[in-house]
Amino acid sequence: MSTKVEMITSKGTMTVELDEEASPVTAKNFLSYVDKEFFDGLIFHRVIPGFMVQCGGMDPDMKEKPNDAPIPIESDNGLKNERGTLAMARTNDPNSATSQFFVNLVDSPFLDYTDPANPGYTVFGKVTDGIETIDEIAKVKTGRKGTHDDVPTEQVTIESVRRV
């Protein structure tokens, strides 16, 4: 089963297909945030051209929005961090992912699961339409804001994320 969501941003719209078979816990977690309209008004707070764009947790003032409990990692699911895929952001603790995710701008095999000592990052979906939106986000100028690097100097906002 795969659910599609539409993400409308200030830089354009994209459709994402979630892989609920390979990443059931992660997809359910993401859809829980979608159904609560949690992502609406949040920003893309980390943009690294030639790598990835990250969002899903920070408001325009770079304050982290309170989120749900962390979920267990599902990176050993056969999915790869390839261009256009969505993966969960996390801390050094593999089981720390909550609401933040990133979209890979390029293939990044070094983010893939290799073994329990190198668990990588859980891929749970892919952009199926509107990949040019991610490329537009990747073009924005970035700088430092507080303790955060790679923050867009031109705010890029998530207007809405809904099931389609």
FENNOR-V400977 format. One record per residue. RES is the residue in one letter. SS is DSSP state (H for helix, E for strand, C for the rest). PHI is phi in degrees with one decimal (* if undefined). OMEGA is omega in whole degrees, -180 to 180 (* if undefined). Layout:
BEGIN
res | ss | phi | omega
RES | SS | PHI | OMEGA
RES | SS | PHI | OMEGA
END
This chain:
BEGIN
res | ss | phi | omega
M | C | * | 176
S | C | -139.0 | 179
T | C | -104.4 | 176
K | E | -106.3 | 174
V | E | -128.4 | 176
E | E | -108.7 | 178
M | E | -111.2 | 177
I | E | -100.9 | 179
T | E | -119.9 | 177
S | C | -70.3 | 178
K | C | -109.7 | -180
G | E | 138.3 | -175
T | E | -119.9 | 175
M | E | -139.5 | 175
T | E | -108.7 | -179
V | E | -121.5 | 175
E | E | -106.4 | -179
L | E | -88.9 | 178
D | C | -100.8 | -176
E | C | -75.6 | 178
E | C | -79.2 | -178
A | C | -77.7 | -176
S | C | -131.6 | -174
P | H | -62.9 | -178
V | H | -68.0 | -178
T | H | -67.2 | 179
A | H | -62.5 | 179
K | H | -63.0 | 178
N | H | -60.2 | -179
F | H | -60.5 | -179
L | H | -66.1 | 175
S | H | -61.3 | 177
Y | H | -67.4 | 178
V | H | -59.5 | -176
D | H | -64.9 | 177
K | C | -87.1 | -176
E | C | 58.8 | -178
F | C | -60.4 | -173
F | C | -76.9 | -177
D | C | -58.3 | 178
G | C | 88.9 | 176
L | C | -78.2 | -175
I | E | -119.0 | 165
F | E | -78.0 | -171
H | E | -101.5 | 180
R | E | -144.3 | -178
V | E | -130.0 | 178
I | E | -125.9 | -179
P | C | -54.9 | -179
G | C | 76.7 | 179
F | C | -139.5 | -176
M | E | -163.7 | 172
V | E | -123.9 | -173
Q | E | -122.3 | 180
C | E | -156.8 | 171
G | C | 100.6 | -179
G | C | -149.8 | -173
M | E | -110.5 | 175
D | C | -86.0 | -177
P | C | -58.1 | 178
D | C | -92.2 | -178
M | C | 63.8 | 173
K | C | -98.2 | -179
E | E | -75.6 | 179
K | C | -76.0 | 179
P | C | -58.2 | -176
N | C | -126.1 | -179
D | C | -80.3 | -179
A | C | -62.2 | 178
P | C | -61.3 | 180
I | E | -114.2 | 177
P | C | -71.5 | -180
I | C | -69.1 | 178
E | C | -127.6 | -173
S | C | -71.8 | 179
D | C | -88.1 | -174
N | C | -112.8 | 179
G | C | 87.0 | 179
L | C | -83.2 | -176
K | C | -113.1 | 175
N | C | -77.8 | -179
E | C | -112.1 | 180
R | C | -49.1 | 176
G | C | 88.3 | 179
T | E | -85.7 | 174
L | E | -101.4 | 178
A | E | -137.9 | -179
M | E | -79.6 | 171
A | C | -81.2 | -180
R | C | -160.2 | 173
T | C | -87.4 | 176
N | C | -65.6 | 176
D | C | -79.7 | -178
P | C | -56.3 | -177
N | C | -101.6 | -176
S | C | -115.6 | -178
A | E | -65.8 | 177
T | C | -127.6 | -176
S | C | -111.0 | -175
Q | C | -77.7 | 179
F | E | -143.3 | 178
F | E | -135.4 | 176
V | E | -113.2 | 180
N | E | -73.1 | 177
L | C | -83.3 | -179
V | C | -140.8 | 172
D | C | -65.5 | -179
S | C | -130.0 | -176
P | H | -60.6 | 179
F | H | -68.4 | 177
L | H | -93.1 | -177
D | C | -79.9 | 174
Y | C | -62.0 | 171
T | C | -120.1 | 178
D | E | -168.1 | -177
P | C | -57.1 | 179
A | C | -76.7 | 179
N | E | -132.8 | -171
P | C | -74.0 | 179
G | C | 68.4 | -175
Y | C | -128.9 | -176
T | C | -73.2 | 171
V | E | -85.1 | -177
F | E | -135.3 | 179
G | E | -173.8 | 179
K | E | -150.1 | 175
V | E | -74.4 | 180
T | E | -104.2 | 178
D | E | -152.7 | 177
G | C | 91.6 | 179
I | H | -58.5 | 179
E | H | -62.8 | 177
T | H | -63.3 | 178
I | H | -63.5 | 179
D | H | -64.3 | 177
E | H | -66.8 | 178
I | H | -60.7 | -178
A | H | -65.4 | -178
K | C | -85.2 | -175
V | C | -69.2 | 176
K | C | -68.7 | 180
T | E | -127.4 | 178
G | E | -162.1 | -180
R | E | -99.8 | 176
K | E | -133.9 | -175
G | C | 64.1 | 179
T | C | -95.6 | -174
H | E | -104.5 | 174
D | E | -99.6 | 175
D | E | 62.6 | 180
V | E | -89.7 | 177
P | E | -56.1 | 176
T | C | -78.8 | 172
E | C | -103.2 | -176
Q | C | -60.1 | 175
V | C | -114.5 | -171
T | E | -105.7 | 168
I | E | -86.2 | 180
E | E | -80.3 | 176
S | E | -163.4 | 171
V | E | -134.6 | -177
R | E | -136.4 | 172
R | E | -66.3 | 176
V | C | -124.2 | *
END
